[in-house]
Amino acid sequence: MIGRTARLTLASLVSASIILSPLSVCAADPAPAPAVAPSASPATAPIAAPSDKAEAKKVKKQAKQPKKAEKKSKKKSKKKTNAAEAAAQ
């Protein structure tokens, strides 16, 4: 009885894999999409948006640089004053 069940299961798996194999090939290698006529307006809009974002990031980064430098100088001055106080005591 187990032998019959095993054979039936194996046969079902093999037949299912044979049936599904063309579908997996189609999914792996889809047919090329039909050519769309190129238009200028959609192509320029996506390209312009990332450059605007990049410019915005650059501006923000440049604005942060003086603040970072100021913070670093404050930390260094605090360390120097603390070291001087410790040496004086």
Legacy VTK file of the C-alpha trace (Angstrom):
# vtk DataFile Version 3.0
C-alpha trace
ASCII
DATASET POLYDATA
POINTS 89 float
0.000 0.000 0.000
2.824 2.402 0.855
4.522 1.568 -2.440
1.454 2.548 -4.420
1.112 5.815 -2.519
4.788 6.614 -3.025
4.562 5.883 -6.764
1.422 7.991 -7.118
3.021 10.874 -5.212
6.189 10.691 -7.280
4.208 10.536 -10.516
2.150 13.563 -9.418
5.270 15.567 -8.629
6.910 14.683 -11.940
3.816 15.535 -13.964
3.358 18.806 -12.084
6.966 19.791 -12.725
6.599 18.973 -16.427
3.422 21.020 -16.634
4.915 24.002 -14.760
8.313 24.069 -16.503
7.155 26.215 -19.479
5.669 28.724 -17.052
8.936 29.036 -15.150
10.808 29.574 -18.411
8.396 32.355 -19.371
8.787 33.964 -15.958
12.582 33.816 -16.159
12.821 35.211 -19.694
9.882 37.517 -20.413
9.161 38.711 -23.905
10.482 42.182 -24.653
8.032 44.982 -24.096
6.715 46.791 -27.144
8.729 49.846 -28.077
7.262 53.095 -26.822
7.846 56.266 -28.757
10.343 58.376 -26.835
9.029 61.654 -25.513
11.068 64.517 -24.116
8.939 65.580 -21.157
8.859 62.301 -19.158
12.570 61.735 -19.703
13.597 65.148 -18.398
11.386 65.152 -15.318
12.899 62.073 -13.598
16.425 63.212 -14.402
15.803 66.708 -13.032
14.354 65.475 -9.751
17.428 63.533 -8.577
19.736 66.425 -9.461
17.542 68.761 -7.408
17.765 66.341 -4.511
21.514 66.096 -4.918
21.831 69.872 -4.958
19.663 70.136 -1.871
21.877 67.618 -0.082
24.995 69.535 -1.062
23.527 72.781 0.237
22.570 71.152 3.538
25.990 69.580 3.870
27.723 72.892 3.232
25.500 74.574 5.817
26.437 71.936 8.390
30.198 72.219 7.863
30.682 75.522 9.746
28.535 74.245 12.591
30.618 71.079 12.844
33.838 73.052 12.812
32.511 75.309 15.567
31.533 72.330 17.713
34.950 70.751 17.248
36.712 73.946 18.219
34.538 74.239 21.338
35.369 70.671 22.334
39.072 71.267 21.821
38.996 74.473 23.836
37.123 72.717 26.658
39.723 69.957 26.694
42.534 72.499 26.810
40.928 74.437 29.649
40.229 71.245 31.581
43.822 70.103 31.075
45.120 73.490 32.180
42.928 73.441 35.290
44.066 69.940 36.153
47.708 70.976 35.758
47.149 74.056 37.920
45.703 72.028 40.776
LINES 1 90
89 0 1 2 3 4 5 6 7 8 9 10 11 12 13 14 15 16 17 18 19 20 21 22 23 24 25 26 27 28 29 30 31 32 33 34 35 36 37 38 39 40 41 42 43 44 45 46 47 48 49 50 51 52 53 54 55 56 57 58 59 60 61 62 63 64 65 66 67 68 69 70 71 72 73 74 75 76 77 78 79 80 81 82 83 84 85 86 87 88
